[in-house]
Amino acid sequence: MMYSRLNTLLLLLLTITLTACGFHARGGETLPAELKNVYLEGGTPALRDQMLQQLRAAHAQLAPRETASMVITLFDEQFRRRGVSLSERSKTNEYELIYHVEYELSTPKNAVLLPRQPLEIRRDYYNDQQAILARDNEENVLRAEMTQQVIRTLLNQVRFTLAKSEK
């Protein structure tokens, strides 16, 4: 009985400490009201799916243009891969992945809030000549992580722009 009370008290103390320090679970960020209903124009299906997941985690959603409070337009989304180093047999040992996307922030009535901005993420990875399946999987994992990072960065920049325009 005493052990149960002690555990309960310890759990309560830990919970209070974490909430007091401003800790939030990853993806559990709050978004400004303008980003609760977003219309996303352009982008690949992978980017759109990741954006939908990020918005849902923040209790927001993708909406039709007519009901959206904000429009994010994506341009020139592309992944590039370039060799960084070669082996003695002229095989690529290391690659650099480059994910480039440009975006613009506007209202549903086409008033531009943030003109076209470039966003680029770079990652290097080792190309193991012996593990062909592993290297393909590693590149796919890196691409998914880069897409998530682009979305987080984009939402942070949008949040900053909205906060700056309110002042």
ChimeraX commands (.cxc) that place a marker at each C-alpha (Angstrom):
marker #1 position 0.00,0.00,0.00 radius 0.5
marker #1 position 2.78,2.41,0.93 radius 0.5
marker #1 position 4.67,1.41,-2.22 radius 0.5
marker #1 position 1.64,2.25,-4.39 radius 0.5
marker #1 position 1.24,5.69,-2.81 radius 0.5
marker #1 position 4.92,6.40,-3.27 radius 0.5
marker #1 position 4.73,5.48,-6.97 radius 0.5
marker #1 position 1.65,7.64,-7.45 radius 0.5
marker #1 position 3.31,10.57,-5.72 radius 0.5
marker #1 position 6.49,10.11,-7.78 radius 0.5
marker #1 position 4.50,9.96,-11.04 radius 0.5
marker #1 position 2.54,13.07,-10.08 radius 0.5
marker #1 position 5.74,14.94,-9.23 radius 0.5
marker #1 position 7.35,13.90,-12.55 radius 0.5
marker #1 position 4.27,15.01,-14.52 radius 0.5
marker #1 position 4.18,18.41,-12.82 radius 0.5
marker #1 position 7.90,18.90,-13.41 radius 0.5
marker #1 position 7.67,18.08,-17.11 radius 0.5
marker #1 position 4.69,20.32,-17.76 radius 0.5
marker #1 position 6.24,23.19,-15.80 radius 0.5
marker #1 position 9.43,23.15,-17.86 radius 0.5
marker #1 position 7.55,23.51,-21.16 radius 0.5
marker #1 position 8.21,19.97,-22.41 radius 0.5
marker #1 position 6.05,18.88,-25.36 radius 0.5
marker #1 position 6.07,15.52,-27.05 radius 0.5
marker #1 position 7.61,15.64,-30.54 radius 0.5
marker #1 position 4.99,16.61,-33.11 radius 0.5
marker #1 position 2.67,17.84,-30.39 radius 0.5
marker #1 position 3.27,21.49,-31.16 radius 0.5
marker #1 position 0.50,24.03,-31.16 radius 0.5
marker #1 position -0.06,26.02,-34.30 radius 0.5
marker #1 position -1.50,29.51,-34.68 radius 0.5
marker #1 position -5.19,29.70,-35.59 radius 0.5
marker #1 position -4.25,30.65,-39.18 radius 0.5
marker #1 position -2.60,27.24,-39.60 radius 0.5
marker #1 position -5.46,25.12,-38.27 radius 0.5
marker #1 position -7.04,24.83,-41.75 radius 0.5
marker #1 position -4.39,24.80,-44.46 radius 0.5
marker #1 position -4.74,24.31,-48.18 radius 0.5
marker #1 position -1.63,22.73,-49.68 radius 0.5
marker #1 position -1.06,23.36,-53.37 radius 0.5
marker #1 position 1.52,21.28,-55.21 radius 0.5
marker #1 position 3.94,18.79,-53.74 radius 0.5
marker #1 position 4.44,15.07,-54.21 radius 0.5
marker #1 position 2.13,12.54,-52.56 radius 0.5
marker #1 position 4.90,11.67,-50.06 radius 0.5
marker #1 position 5.21,15.32,-49.00 radius 0.5
marker #1 position 1.44,15.74,-48.79 radius 0.5
marker #1 position 1.12,12.62,-46.61 radius 0.5
marker #1 position 3.87,13.81,-44.26 radius 0.5
marker #1 position 2.28,17.29,-44.09 radius 0.5
marker #1 position -1.07,15.72,-43.21 radius 0.5
marker #1 position 0.54,13.69,-40.40 radius 0.5
marker #1 position 2.33,16.75,-38.99 radius 0.5
marker #1 position -0.85,18.83,-39.08 radius 0.5
marker #1 position -2.92,16.10,-37.41 radius 0.5
marker #1 position -0.31,15.81,-34.64 radius 0.5
marker #1 position -0.79,19.56,-34.04 radius 0.5
marker #1 position -4.61,19.27,-34.15 radius 0.5
marker #1 position -4.84,20.94,-37.55 radius 0.5
marker #1 position -5.91,19.70,-40.96 radius 0.5
marker #1 position -5.66,20.09,-44.71 radius 0.5
marker #1 position -8.75,21.86,-45.96 radius 0.5
marker #1 position -10.31,22.79,-49.30 radius 0.5
marker #1 position -9.19,26.18,-50.61 radius 0.5
marker #1 position -12.63,27.72,-49.98 radius 0.5
marker #1 position -12.58,26.97,-46.24 radius 0.5
marker #1 position -8.83,27.27,-45.62 radius 0.5
marker #1 position -7.39,30.14,-43.63 radius 0.5
marker #1 position -3.94,29.78,-45.24 radius 0.5
marker #1 position -2.56,28.54,-48.57 radius 0.5
marker #1 position 0.90,27.00,-48.81 radius 0.5
marker #1 position 2.03,26.63,-52.42 radius 0.5
marker #1 position 4.97,24.34,-53.16 radius 0.5
marker #1 position 7.18,24.77,-56.22 radius 0.5
marker #1 position 10.14,22.95,-57.71 radius 0.5
marker #1 position 10.23,20.02,-55.26 radius 0.5
marker #1 position 13.08,17.68,-56.13 radius 0.5
marker #1 position 15.52,15.19,-54.68 radius 0.5
marker #1 position 19.02,15.09,-56.12 radius 0.5
marker #1 position 21.79,12.65,-55.38 radius 0.5
marker #1 position 25.43,13.32,-56.12 radius 0.5
marker #1 position 28.54,11.28,-55.52 radius 0.5
marker #1 position 30.91,12.72,-52.95 radius 0.5
marker #1 position 33.75,10.18,-52.90 radius 0.5
marker #1 position 34.95,7.25,-55.01 radius 0.5
marker #1 position 36.60,3.93,-54.18 radius 0.5
marker #1 position 39.74,2.55,-55.82 radius 0.5
marker #1 position 37.51,0.81,-58.39 radius 0.5
marker #1 position 35.75,4.07,-59.27 radius 0.5
marker #1 position 32.56,3.10,-57.46 radius 0.5
marker #1 position 30.79,5.76,-55.42 radius 0.5
marker #1 position 31.53,5.35,-51.70 radius 0.5
marker #1 position 29.53,8.27,-50.40 radius 0.5
marker #1 position 26.50,10.17,-51.66 radius 0.5
marker #1 position 24.98,13.50,-50.79 radius 0.5
marker #1 position 21.19,13.71,-50.92 radius 0.5
marker #1 position 19.79,17.16,-51.60 radius 0.5
marker #1 position 16.09,17.89,-51.08 radius 0.5
marker #1 position 15.04,21.22,-52.54 radius 0.5
marker #1 position 11.60,22.79,-52.39 radius 0.5
marker #1 position 10.34,26.34,-52.72 radius 0.5
marker #1 position 7.18,27.59,-51.07 radius 0.5
marker #1 position 4.94,30.61,-50.89 radius 0.5
marker #1 position 2.45,31.58,-48.21 radius 0.5
marker #1 position -0.76,33.34,-49.15 radius 0.5
marker #1 position -4.38,33.83,-48.18 radius 0.5
marker #1 position -7.18,32.00,-50.02 radius 0.5
marker #1 position -7.81,35.26,-51.91 radius 0.5
marker #1 position -4.22,35.21,-53.27 radius 0.5
marker #1 position -2.78,37.95,-51.06 radius 0.5
marker #1 position 0.88,36.98,-50.66 radius 0.5
marker #1 position 1.98,36.88,-47.02 radius 0.5
marker #1 position 5.44,35.42,-47.66 radius 0.5
marker #1 position 6.94,35.51,-51.14 radius 0.5
marker #1 position 8.54,32.44,-52.69 radius 0.5
marker #1 position 11.24,31.05,-50.37 radius 0.5
marker #1 position 13.77,28.25,-51.05 radius 0.5
marker #1 position 14.24,25.47,-48.55 radius 0.5
marker #1 position 17.03,22.92,-48.91 radius 0.5
marker #1 position 18.09,19.97,-46.76 radius 0.5
marker #1 position 21.33,18.01,-47.31 radius 0.5
marker #1 position 22.41,14.63,-45.98 radius 0.5
marker #1 position 25.46,12.44,-46.65 radius 0.5
marker #1 position 25.43,8.68,-46.45 radius 0.5
marker #1 position 27.93,5.89,-46.98 radius 0.5
marker #1 position 27.31,3.61,-49.97 radius 0.5
marker #1 position 28.34,0.12,-48.80 radius 0.5
marker #1 position 29.29,-1.84,-51.94 radius 0.5
marker #1 position 28.65,-5.15,-50.15 radius 0.5
marker #1 position 25.13,-4.41,-48.82 radius 0.5
marker #1 position 23.07,-3.41,-51.86 radius 0.5
marker #1 position 19.65,-3.81,-50.23 radius 0.5
marker #1 position 20.73,-1.97,-47.09 radius 0.5
marker #1 position 21.97,1.07,-48.99 radius 0.5
marker #1 position 18.68,1.39,-50.91 radius 0.5
marker #1 position 16.78,1.15,-47.64 radius 0.5
marker #1 position 19.08,3.73,-46.03 radius 0.5
marker #1 position 18.39,6.20,-48.84 radius 0.5
marker #1 position 14.63,5.69,-48.50 radius 0.5
marker #1 position 14.80,6.27,-44.74 radius 0.5
marker #1 position 16.89,9.41,-45.28 radius 0.5
marker #1 position 14.41,10.73,-47.85 radius 0.5
marker #1 position 11.51,10.24,-45.42 radius 0.5
marker #1 position 13.43,11.98,-42.62 radius 0.5
marker #1 position 14.37,14.85,-44.92 radius 0.5
marker #1 position 10.73,15.27,-45.93 radius 0.5
marker #1 position 9.73,15.46,-42.26 radius 0.5
marker #1 position 12.45,18.02,-41.59 radius 0.5
marker #1 position 11.35,20.16,-44.54 radius 0.5
marker #1 position 7.79,20.19,-43.22 radius 0.5
marker #1 position 8.87,21.06,-39.66 radius 0.5
marker #1 position 11.11,23.86,-40.98 radius 0.5
marker #1 position 8.39,25.15,-43.28 radius 0.5
marker #1 position 5.80,25.21,-40.47 radius 0.5
marker #1 position 8.28,26.95,-38.14 radius 0.5
marker #1 position 9.03,29.59,-40.76 radius 0.5
marker #1 position 5.31,30.11,-41.37 radius 0.5
marker #1 position 4.71,30.37,-37.62 radius 0.5
marker #1 position 7.52,32.95,-37.34 radius 0.5
marker #1 position 6.14,34.96,-40.29 radius 0.5
marker #1 position 2.66,35.03,-38.75 radius 0.5
marker #1 position 4.03,36.10,-35.36 radius 0.5
marker #1 position 6.12,38.83,-36.99 radius 0.5
marker #1 position 3.17,40.17,-38.99 radius 0.5
marker #1 position 1.04,40.44,-35.82 radius 0.5
marker #1 position 3.54,42.80,-34.17 radius 0.5
marker link #1:1,2 radius 0.2
marker link #1:2,3 radius 0.2
marker link #1:3,4 radius 0.2
marker link #1:4,5 radius 0.2
marker link #1:5,6 radius 0.2
marker link #1:6,7 radius 0.2
marker link #1:7,8 radius 0.2
marker link #1:8,9 radius 0.2
marker link #1:9,10 radius 0.2
marker link #1:10,11 radius 0.2
marker link #1:11,12 radius 0.2
marker link #1:12,13 radius 0.2
marker link #1:13,14 radius 0.2
marker link #1:14,15 radius 0.2
marker link #1:15,16 radius 0.2
marker link #1:16,17 radius 0.2
marker link #1:17,18 radius 0.2
marker link #1:18,19 radius 0.2
marker link #1:19,20 radius 0.2
marker link #1:20,21 radius 0.2
marker link #1:21,22 radius 0.2
marker link #1:22,23 radius 0.2
marker link #1:23,24 radius 0.2
marker link #1:24,25 radius 0.2
marker link #1:25,26 radius 0.2
marker link #1:26,27 radius 0.2
marker link #1:27,28 radius 0.2
marker link #1:28,29 radius 0.2
marker link #1:29,30 radius 0.2
marker link #1:30,31 radius 0.2
marker link #1:31,32 radius 0.2
marker link #1:32,33 radius 0.2
marker link #1:33,34 radius 0.2
marker link #1:34,35 radius 0.2
marker link #1:35,36 radius 0.2
marker link #1:36,37 radius 0.2
marker link #1:37,38 radius 0.2
marker link #1:38,39 radius 0.2
marker link #1:39,40 radius 0.2
marker link #1:40,41 radius 0.2
marker link #1:41,42 radius 0.2
marker link #1:42,43 radius 0.2
marker link #1:43,44 radius 0.2
marker link #1:44,45 radius 0.2
marker link #1:45,46 radius 0.2
marker link #1:46,47 radius 0.2
marker link #1:47,48 radius 0.2
marker link #1:48,49 radius 0.2
marker link #1:49,50 radius 0.2
marker link #1:50,51 radius 0.2
marker link #1:51,52 radius 0.2
marker link #1:52,53 radius 0.2
marker link #1:53,54 radius 0.2
marker link #1:54,55 radius 0.2
marker link #1:55,56 radius 0.2
marker link #1:56,57 radius 0.2
marker link #1:57,58 radius 0.2
marker link #1:58,59 radius 0.2
marker link #1:59,60 radius 0.2
marker link #1:60,61 radius 0.2
marker link #1:61,62 radius 0.2
marker link #1:62,63 radius 0.2
marker link #1:63,64 radius 0.2
marker link #1:64,65 radius 0.2
marker link #1:65,66 radius 0.2
marker link #1:66,67 radius 0.2
marker link #1:67,68 radius 0.2
marker link #1:68,69 radius 0.2
marker link #1:69,70 radius 0.2
marker link #1:70,71 radius 0.2
marker link #1:71,72 radius 0.2
marker link #1:72,73 radius 0.2
marker link #1:73,74 radius 0.2
marker link #1:74,75 radius 0.2
marker link #1:75,76 radius 0.2
marker link #1:76,77 radius 0.2
marker link #1:77,78 radius 0.2
marker link #1:78,79 radius 0.2
marker link #1:79,80 radius 0.2
marker link #1:80,81 radius 0.2
marker link #1:81,82 radius 0.2
marker link #1:82,83 radius 0.2
marker link #1:83,84 radius 0.2
marker link #1:84,85 radius 0.2
marker link #1:85,86 radius 0.2
marker link #1:86,87 radius 0.2
marker link #1:87,88 radius 0.2
marker link #1:88,89 radius 0.2
marker link #1:89,90 radius 0.2
marker link #1:90,91 radius 0.2
marker link #1:91,92 radius 0.2
marker link #1:92,93 radius 0.2
marker link #1:93,94 radius 0.2
marker link #1:94,95 radius 0.2
marker link #1:95,96 radius 0.2
marker link #1:96,97 radius 0.2
marker link #1:97,98 radius 0.2
marker link #1:98,99 radius 0.2
marker link #1:99,100 radius 0.2
marker link #1:100,101 radius 0.2
marker link #1:101,102 radius 0.2
marker link #1:102,103 radius 0.2
marker link #1:103,104 radius 0.2
marker link #1:104,105 radius 0.2
marker link #1:105,106 radius 0.2
marker link #1:106,107 radius 0.2
marker link #1:107,108 radius 0.2
marker link #1:108,109 radius 0.2
marker link #1:109,110 radius 0.2
marker link #1:110,111 radius 0.2
marker link #1:111,112 radius 0.2
marker link #1:112,113 radius 0.2
marker link #1:113,114 radius 0.2
marker link #1:114,115 radius 0.2
marker link #1:115,116 radius 0.2
marker link #1:116,117 radius 0.2
marker link #1:117,118 radius 0.2
marker link #1:118,119 radius 0.2
marker link #1:119,120 radius 0.2
marker link #1:120,121 radius 0.2
marker link #1:121,122 radius 0.2
marker link #1:122,123 radius 0.2
marker link #1:123,124 radius 0.2
marker link #1:124,125 radius 0.2
marker link #1:125,126 radius 0.2
marker link #1:126,127 radius 0.2
marker link #1:127,128 radius 0.2
marker link #1:128,129 radius 0.2
marker link #1:129,130 radius 0.2
marker link #1:130,131 radius 0.2
marker link #1:131,132 radius 0.2
marker link #1:132,133 radius 0.2
marker link #1:133,134 radius 0.2
marker link #1:134,135 radius 0.2
marker link #1:135,136 radius 0.2
marker link #1:136,137 radius 0.2
marker link #1:137,138 radius 0.2
marker link #1:138,139 radius 0.2
marker link #1:139,140 radius 0.2
marker link #1:140,141 radius 0.2
marker link #1:141,142 radius 0.2
marker link #1:142,143 radius 0.2
marker link #1:143,144 radius 0.2
marker link #1:144,145 radius 0.2
marker link #1:145,146 radius 0.2
marker link #1:146,147 radius 0.2
marker link #1:147,148 radius 0.2
marker link #1:148,149 radius 0.2
marker link #1:149,150 radius 0.2
marker link #1:150,151 radius 0.2
marker link #1:151,152 radius 0.2
marker link #1:152,153 radius 0.2
marker link #1:153,154 radius 0.2
marker link #1:154,155 radius 0.2
marker link #1:155,156 radius 0.2
marker link #1:156,157 radius 0.2
marker link #1:157,158 radius 0.2
marker link #1:158,159 radius 0.2
marker link #1:159,160 radius 0.2
marker link #1:160,161 radius 0.2
marker link #1:161,162 radius 0.2
marker link #1:162,163 radius 0.2
marker link #1:163,164 radius 0.2
marker link #1:164,165 radius 0.2
marker link #1:165,166 radius 0.2
marker link #1:166,167 radius 0.2
view
